[in-house]
């Protein structure tokens, strides 16, 4: 693998993959929260998020689902994207290490949790 930044990371390949997954999930959360969304652009937003994250290094795969069911539209027929609407699955591969991370709203925590699935 060609990674010109490797010399700056004092960690194992697995730790690096975990670090990279956190960067990607954090980017999704902080870049896209607040975007206007409704049924007419929901799929486009899912695709835009997926495509933008796929450009980043070490992304093996990503799946984004936006759930707007039960959300109250504004007077202008859209809602602002929030963390409780996002369900993201992400696979990061760094050398021979792969991690699977997820961002999902957890009812019991009342929080959009970012965590490692595998």
Secondary structure per residue as TSV (DSSP state, phi and psi in degrees):
chain	resnum	aa	ss	phi	psi
A	1	X	-	360.0	136.2
A	2	X	-	-94.1	105.9
A	3	X	-	-130.6	95.8
A	4	X	T	-65.8	-14.7
A	5	X	T	-95.1	-3.1
A	6	X	G	-51.2	-39.2
A	7	X	G	-63.2	-15.8
A	8	X	G	-90.7	-6.2
A	9	X	-	-108.9	117.7
A	10	X	-	-100.1	74.0
A	11	X	S	-159.5	170.1
A	12	X	-	-76.5	166.9
A	13	X	H	-61.8	-38.7
A	14	X	H	-64.3	-43.9
A	15	X	H	-61.6	-37.6
A	16	X	H	-66.0	-42.1
A	17	X	H	-61.6	-40.6
A	18	X	H	-64.8	-44.8
A	19	X	H	-56.5	-48.1
A	20	X	H	-62.1	-37.7
A	21	X	H	-64.2	-39.3
A	22	X	H	-64.0	-39.3
A	23	X	H	-60.8	-45.9
A	24	X	H	-67.3	-45.4
A	25	X	H	-65.1	-39.8
A	26	X	H	-63.0	-38.7
A	27	X	H	-62.6	-44.7
A	28	X	H	-58.5	-50.1
A	29	X	H	-60.5	-48.7
A	30	X	H	-83.2	-18.7
A	31	X	H	-90.4	-28.5
A	32	X	H	-110.6	-13.3
A	33	X	T	-62.6	132.2
A	34	X	T	100.8	-10.0
A	35	X	-	-67.0	135.0
A	36	X	E	-66.5	133.4
A	37	X	E	-145.0	143.1
A	38	X	-	-150.3	-172.4
A	39	X	T	-60.4	-29.1
A	40	X	T	-74.7	-23.3
A	41	X	T	-123.7	3.8
A	42	X	H	-56.1	-50.8
A	43	X	H	-62.2	-39.7
A	44	X	H	-61.8	-40.6
A	45	X	H	-66.3	-43.4
A	46	X	H	-57.1	-46.7
A	47	X	H	-65.1	-40.4
A	48	X	H	-63.4	-42.9
A	49	X	H	-63.8	-48.1
A	50	X	H	-57.7	-48.7
A	51	X	H	-64.8	-37.7
A	52	X	H	-69.8	-38.0
A	53	X	H	-74.0	-34.2
A	54	X	H	-61.2	-24.0
A	55	X	T	-69.6	-22.3
A	56	X	S	-77.1	154.4
A	57	X	T	-61.8	145.2
A	58	X	T	74.1	8.1
A	59	X	E	-79.9	118.5
A	60	X	E	-85.1	-46.2
A	61	X	E	-160.1	159.6
A	62	X	E	-151.7	143.5
A	63	X	E	-135.6	127.1
A	64	X	E	-121.6	128.9
A	65	X	E	-124.3	133.0
A	66	X	E	-113.0	120.8
A	67	X	-	-102.8	109.7
A	68	X	-	-107.4	5.7
A	69	X	T	-60.5	134.8
A	70	X	T	79.4	-2.0
A	71	X	-	-82.1	143.2
A	72	X	-	-87.9	119.0
A	73	X	-	-65.9	151.2
A	74	X	-	-75.0	178.3
A	75	X	T	-60.2	-19.1
A	76	X	T	-101.0	15.2
A	77	X	S	66.7	39.8
A	78	X	-	-148.0	166.4
A	79	X	E	-122.2	159.4
A	80	X	E	-89.6	128.4
A	81	X	-	-56.7	132.5
A	82	X	-	-131.4	165.3
A	83	X	G	-59.5	-30.4
A	84	X	G	-73.4	-7.8
A	85	X	G	-94.2	-13.5
A	86	X	E	-92.8	135.4
A	87	X	E	-132.1	107.1
A	88	X	E	-122.0	131.3
A	89	X	E	-117.5	133.8
A	90	X	E	-138.0	133.2
A	91	X	E	-116.5	127.8
A	92	X	E	-117.2	133.0
A	93	X	E	-120.0	125.1
A	94	X	E	-125.9	112.2
A	95	X	T	52.9	-122.2
A	96	X	T	-96.5	10.5
A	97	X	E	-103.3	129.6
A	98	X	E	-124.0	135.2
A	99	X	E	-122.8	148.5
A	100	X	E	-117.3	121.9
A	101	X	E	-119.0	160.6
A	102	X	E	-146.5	147.5
A	103	X	E	-119.7	124.7
A	104	X	E	-153.5	140.8
A	105	X	E	-72.2	127.0
A	106	X	E	-106.8	112.3
A	107	X	T	-54.2	-47.4
A	108	X	T	-64.5	-25.1
A	109	X	T	-98.1	-14.2
A	110	X	T	53.8	48.5
A	111	X	E	-157.3	140.6
A	112	X	E	-81.4	95.0
A	113	X	E	-82.9	136.8
A	114	X	E	-105.5	124.5
A	115	X	E	-152.2	168.5
A	116	X	E	-92.4	126.4
A	117	X	-	-87.1	-38.9
A	118	X	-	-140.5	360.0
